[in-house]
């Protein structure tokens, strides 16, 4: 069988599971993140300096475990970070004093003040350019001096002196340099995708969409502050989410479609049971998420939605999607309840515990895998997966997990 035929076979198995067909067996597709690194003795620093340093890890993982789809994972580029010097990120190596083997760290922070909500609602782009980016990135401080709302040519032409300001010039040159480093990283990731195809495997998703609520919470207002905004600034927060959805989602999905994307990954950071009430979820969070799911499906792409945290009280709500068009991944959920609700309309990516894969025994992994198959596989619509993005796991447990899925994962 050629590599192209292997890719087609694995893609067909995944697509059959997603659409409630019954492939020859349950697909095995862990959502890997840094397992290519930690599992194969590669330093996180080296992976962030140059993605090509992960070749041994990627190729070994595919040959060792033969997944039905490969997740690339999101890892920042150290050359880009060194150019921008963001204050909200820390990375391994001498810049931040973090051990070379450690992952990067994302620090929660507030980069938009309470009083600036009206300005952001009026013009998100200008506020991000002149306030959020300079506050988050040391070497972009000069952008805070810009004003780019002027429409009248004469006023614009007669005073371009701001672009000669040393701090502005420095920020603009920083962006140019960061663009070059980013271009290099994209080329490296293209090489990673070539390795995956060389080994006869498809990529799981060909794009990522962070829904506007989470993007605003993660990167602008701060997750902790946004949680308080649900009470203190509910109307403003809802306006922001609606505006960002209108501005960004359809454009991004069409970009991915033009590149041939078949599946788009949607990681949900803020919608868990412990983050907000059911009332707030249904009023603010779900409309945003549903709109994103709808736009993706309308563009003939499958949304792969990763429900982080505990999701037991959301299951009825998120079941309001077309049958056979969505994949829901769960970190922590009552799998029987999920099968009875979401499982009627959407494919479930089963959530074998990452902690079990890292610290459990082979016997425990086998038992949990069989339990997941017994509950989630009947009737179709099931992909074997782990609970979180996979960084660490014992190889003996990974082999037991894979072997059990292959041998026991027949649809009955």
Secondary structure, DSSP 8 states (H G I E B T S, - for coil): --HHHHHHHHHHHHHHHHTT---SS-EE---BSSHHHHTTT--HHHHHH-GGGGHHHHHHHHHHH--SSB-------HHHHHHH-BSSEE-BBTTTTB-TTS--EE-----S-GGGHHHHHH-HHHHIIIIIHHHHBGGGGGGGG-------HHHHHH--GGGGSHHHHHHHHHHHHHHHHHHHHHHHHHHHHHHHHHTT--BS-S-B---HHHHHIIIII-HHHHHHHHHHSHHHHHHHHHHHIIIIIHHHHHHHHHTT-SEEEEEESS-STTTS-HHHIIIIIHHHHHHHHHHHHHTT-EEEEEEEEE-TTSHHHHT-S-TTSEEEEEEE--HHHHHHTGGGTSEEE--B-HHHHHHS-HHHHHHHHHHHHHHHSTTS-EEE-BSS-B----HHHHHHHHHHHHHH----
